[in-house]
Amino acid sequence: MRVLTVNPGSSSLKVSLLDPDDTLLAEDSAPGHESAGIVAGMPAEPDAIGVRFVHGGTGYTEPTLIDAAVTKHLHDLADLAPLHQPASLHALSEIASALPGVPAVACFDTAFHATLPDAAATYALPAEWRERFGLRRFGFHGLSFSYAVRRTAELLGAIPPRMVVCHLGSGASLCAVAEGRSVDTTMGFTPLEGLIMASRAGSIDPGIPLWLIKHGLSVEDVNTALERDSGLRGLTGTGDMRRVRELAEQRDANALAALDAYHHRLRACAAAMTASLGGLDALVFTGGVGEHDPSVRMRLAEDLSYLGVSMDPDRNAAAAGDTDITSADAPVRTLVVTAREDLEIATGVRKACAKS
C-alpha cells in the first residue's frame, strides 16, 4: 500500500509518499497550507492518504477512516487547536478533491496519550464543567512521541522502562513514557500548556487572561496573543530559536533572558516527568530544536546530571540523524531521534485500512 502522508503545521505543510516498505518515494513542503499543487507533482497515486490531526478529543484514540460524520466531529474540535486543526481540515478537503475515491485516514496527536492515568489527566475543576465540556488533559505531539519510542527501542534493542521524550520545535512538549506507554505529558487540554515555545506562552497563571479580559482586552485578542505573540517571540521579537541564539551570542539582554526562562521551564518540566516515572533510563530529543541545537541538549543534560544524565560533548556537537550521544558509563542513555511523523502516520493508515 502506497501511503500519502499529509502533515500540516501551524504555518506550513509537509507531504510524503511512502511505498509499501516505507521507502520514501517523494516528499515536498510549502509555506501555507495549499496541498493540491504538491499532490499533483507526486510520481504515483497513493492507495491511501493519512492526515495528521492535532486534536482527536476523547472520541478518537486510534487512526480513523474519514467519512462525513468524522469530518464534522473534527470541525467541532477546531477551536481547541486553532493553529493546526483548521489547517488539517483544509488540507483534507483539497486532497479529497484532488484524489477522489482514495480512502483517507485521520491520525491523531492526542491518541498516544489515551493511556494517561486519571491522576495525570484530571484538572481540579467543578464536576459539572468536566462532564459538560469534557475538560481534561489530552497531550499532543503523540505521533512524534510514538515514533521516537519505537525508534529508540530499535536503536537500543528494547524499550527503556522509563523514558522522557523531548519534542522541541516551534511547538514543544515532553512525555513521560513507562514501558512504551504515555503516563504524563506537559501539554494539556490545548497545546498552550507546558513549555515556553516559539510563539506560545506555555503554562501561565490562569488568572492572567481573566485579568486582561476584565481590563478591556477581548477574548480574541488574548487568544491571539497567547497562541501567536508570546513565547520566544514575545520575549525577543522572534520565535526562531536559531535567531534567538544569534542574538544571545551578541549579548542581547532580551535573548539571554529568554534562553534562561526557556531552560528554567524545560528543566522543571523534565524533572517533573522523571518524578512521574520514579526515575529515568533514557532521555530522547526530537523535533527541529531537539535534533539540531546541541546547546539546548547539553544544557538540559547538565541540569539533569543529578539523575545520571551525561552526554559526550563531541558526539553531541556532531549529532546528525538517529544517534546515541551518551557519555561513557553514564547510567542514563541520551539519544537524538529524527522526527518521522510520516512513518507513524503511514503505520496508522495501514492499520486502519486493514480493519475496514
N, C-alpha and C positions, 0 to 999 in steps of 0.2 A: 504493500500500500504506500503510494507516494503521498506525503502529507505537506500541505502548505501551512506554515505556522505564521500567525499574524500577531505581532506584539506591539500594541500602541502604548507609547509612553505619554508623559504629560505634554510633550511638545514635539514628538517625532514618532515615526512608525518604522518598525523593523519587520521584514518579511523574509522567510527562508523556505526553500523547497528541499525536502529530505526524501531520499529514496527508501525502499523497504528496510535496508540495513543501516539507516540513519546517516548515510553518506550525504554530505551537503552538495546538492546539485546546483543551487543558485541562492544568492541572498542579495538583499538590497535594503536600503533605508532612505528615508527622506524626511526633511522637516515638515511639520504639519501632519495631517492625517489623511492625505489623499492616496488611496491604495490602488485605484483602478489602473493607473498607468504602470505601476510596479508589477502588478499581476499580469498585465498584458505582455510584459517583457520576459516572463519566465519561460524556460526552454521546453517545458512539458506541462500538460494539465494535471493537476493533482487528483487523487482518488477521494481525498477528504481534506477538510480545512479545520484548523484549530485556531481559535481566537482567545487570547488572554483577556480575562475579565478580573479586575482587581477585587470586586466585591460580589460574593455569592450569597450573603446573608446566612440565615440558618437553614434555608431550604436546599442549598446546593453544596454538597460536601464531596463531590466527585465529578469528573468530567461528564458533561451532559449534552446529548444531541439537542440541537436548537430547533424549536418549532415556534409557532406564533405565540403560544402561551408562555414559553420560556423567555422569548424576546420581551413580552410585556412585563414579566417579573423583573427582568434585568433593567428595563426602563424605570421601574419603581424604585430600584436601588441606586439610581444615578446620583441623587443628592448626597449619598454617603461617601462617594469618591468622585467629587466634581471635576478633578483634573484628569481622571482616567476613564471612568465608566462611559461618559458620552463619546469619548474618542473610540472606544471599543465598539460601541453600538453603531457609530458612523462607519467604521471600517467593515463591520459585519454587513451593513446594508449595501455598501459599494461592492464588496466581494460577492455577495449573493447575487447581485445583478450581473456582475461580470462572469460568474461561473454558475449559471442556473442548473439546478439538479444535483450539484455536488454537495454531499452532506457536510454540515458544519457542526462543530463541537465547541462548546464553551468550556474553557479550563480556568479554574478559579484560584486566585492567590490566597483566598481565605480557607480553602479546603484542607490544606496541610495542618491547619490549626484546629480542625474539628476534634482533635484529641486533647485539647486543653482541659485540664481538670476544672471543676466548678470553682475551686478556690482561686484559680488564675483568671477565670473568665468573668467573674462576678464583680459588678460595680455595687457599692453600698448605697443604692438609690431606693426610693419608695417602690414597694412591690407593684403598685398599680402602674407605675411608669415602665418597670422592667417587663411586665406582662403585656401591657398595651402596645409598647413601641419596640419590644424585643431588644432592650438596651443590655448589651453585654460586650465583652472584649472579643473581637474576632481575630485580629492579627492579619498581617499581609506579607507580601514577598514570598508566599508559600511555594510558588513554582521554583523560585531560585533556591530556597532552603531545601526543598525536596531533592533537587538535582545535586546540590552541594553535599548532602548527606550520602546520596548514592555514590557520588564520585569519590568522596573521602573513603568510603568502605572499599572501593576498588583500589585506591592507592595504598591503603594500609592493610588490606586483606580481611578486614572486619569493621563493622560499625563500632566506633568508640562508645563505651557505655554512657559517657557524659560529655556532650559537645556543646560549645557555644559557637553558633554560626553568625558571622557579622556581614550582613549585606549593606555595604556602604557605597552609596551613589548619590544622585540628586535626591532621591528618596532613600531613607536609611532606617534599618531596624535590625534588632538582634533576636535570635531564637535560642532558647534552651532546649536541647534535644536529648532525651533519655531513651536509650536503646532504639533510636531511629524515630521516636515519636515526639512531636512538639508538646512541651509541658509548660512553657512560658514564653512570652514574647513582649517586645516593647511597644508595638503599635496596638491600638485598642478598637473602639467602635468605628473609628475612621482612621485614615492614615496620618492624622495630625499628632497623635500621641507619641511620646518617646524621645528619640534623639533629636538634636539640632540637625536640620537638613539644609539643602540648598536654598529653598525658599519657604519652608515650613518651620514654624516656631518650635515644634516638639512640645513636650509637656510644659504647661504653664498653670498658674493658679487659675482655676475656673472662674474665680471672681473677676478676673481682668476683663474678659469680654462683656460680662454683665455690667461692670462699672462703666466701660466705654459706651455701651448702648444707653445706659441710664444718663450719660452725659452728652448725648446727642448724636453719636455715630449710628448709622443704620446697620442692620444685621448684614446686609450685603457688603458694606464697607469693611466690617470686622472680618467677615468670612474671607473676602478677597485678600485682606492684609495677612491673615494667618496662613492662607494657602500659598500666596504668591509673592508677598513682600516682606517676609520675616526670615528667620534662619540666618544663614551666612549673608544672604542678600540684605537683610535688614541691618545686620551688624557692620557690613563692609561696603555695600553697594553692588556686590556681585555674588552670585550663587555658585560660581565656578571655583572649586577648590584649588585648581591649578593657579588661578589668578590670585586667590587669597594667599597662597603660598608665596607667589612672587612678591606681593605687597609686603608680606611679613619679612621676607629676606631684605627688603628695602627699609625695614624697621618702621613700617607704617603702624601707628599705635592701634588703630581700629582692627587691623588684620591680626596683630599679635593678640589682642584681647579676644577676638573672635575664635582664634585657634585654642586659646586657653579654655574658653567656655565650651567649645565643641568637645575637647578632650575631657574636661571635667564631667560632662554629661555622659560621654561614651564610657569612661572608666566606671562611673557609678552604675550605669545600666548593665555593663558587662559583669560587674561584681554581683549585681542582683540576680542575673541569670545563673551564675555559678551557685549562688545560695539556693535557688530553686532546685538545682541538681544535687546539692550536697557535695560538690567538688567539681573537678574539671580534669578531663582526659585529653581533650583536643580543642584547639581554637582554630577556626577556619574563617578566612577572609574571602569575600567575593564581592561583585559589583564594581562599578567603574573606579571608585576611590579605593576600595579594598584591594583590588587587583593591581593598581598602578601607582599607588602612593606609599613608598617604603617608609616615609616618615610617620604616617598615621599608624602603620602596623607596628613600627618599632616603639613608638611612644605608648601604645596600648600594652605591648608586651612588657615594657618597663613598669607600667602602672600595675600590671597583674603579676609581677615577678614573685610576690609573696605566695602566689598559688602554684608556683612551679613553672610559669611561662618564661621561656627564654628562647630567642631566635638568633640564628647565626647572622651577624651583620652582613657578611659578604653574600650569602645566599639570599638574604632579604633584599639587598640592593640590586641583585641581578635577577630577581624572580621574574619569570615570564611563563605564562601558561600554568598548567597544574603542577605544583611543586611543593616539596617539603622544605621548610626554612627553619626547622628546629635546630637549636644548638645541640652539640654533642652531649649526651647524658641528661638532657632536660626531661623531667618526668611527664610534661605535657607536650603533646605533639602540636606543632603550629604549621598550618598549610595555607596555600593560596590556591583557590579553585576558580577557573574561568566560569563566569556565569553563562549557562547554556539553557536558558528557559525554553528555547526552541525544541531541544531534545525532550524536555519534560512535557511540553505540550504535545509533541508527536506521540510519546508514550501514552498519554491520556487519551488522545484521539483514537488510537488503535484499540485501547481497552473499551472505550465507549461504543465504537462501531462493532466490535466483536459481540457485545451484549445485545445489539439491536436485531 
